[in-house]
């Protein structure tokens, strides 16, 4: 009983990892929003329907042939995608660069003299506890760059989440 359970667990980890990778890639494309949302929802439905196979096939080696291949693909994705992803997590500090980082939070509603909420829906959501809709985080990072010309020393680059 333990071997089929471990096998299923590994297949599910690989399955969810593949879908998470696809979800991130589809959001990184320049497709129109409705197409991205359609792809996201299609992938989400398929992602959460796959575990229902546990009820039909309690042992992964009883899969039909196409699902066996997909199961092997999920297992391989753990090795090919999962292990490198895990190695580069901040906890392991592999090829990690220590930087100076300061964060300042500004409440935009306090800085504006006029009401900044246009619709009743936004005003209602703004009143919810722990809502951060009017808070702007300003992050400053100092990154050392090897071989940077002296003329660029101290260069500041401003980027907003909307421009990235």
Secondary structure, 3 states (H helix, E strand, C coil): CHHHHHHHHHHHHHHHHHHHHHHHHHHCCCCCHHHHHHHHHHHHHHHHHHCCHHHHCCCHHHCCHHHHHHHHHHHHHHHHHHHHHHHCCCCCCCCCCCCEEEEEEEEHHHHCCCCCCCCHHHHHHHCCCCCCCCEEEEEEEECCCCCCCHHHCCCCCCCCCCCC
